[in-house]
Amino acid sequence: MARIIDGEKLKKEVASTFHGAIGLTVTGAVHEIIDRQPTVDLESLFFAVGKRADYLEKLYTKIQAVTRL
């Protein structure tokens, strides 16, 4: 499974940006948020994109009917 964002890269960026006691607090909070994000597998991603494409196709058909183009 892969994340939409590169969590490890983001964690390193946060760690290098914030320093000291505040940095530890911010870094810990960001790590917690990243770790709670859902992962994405290709099957569910393709399913979501397919559903969106179907919706857009139906919307396009309705727009054509209304505008008669």
Long-range contacts (C-beta under 8 A, 24 or more apart in sequence): 1-39, 1-40, 1-41, 2-39, 2-40, 2-41, 3-34, 3-37, 3-39, 3-40, 4-37, 4-40, 5-34, 5-37, 7-34, 7-35, 7-37, 10-34
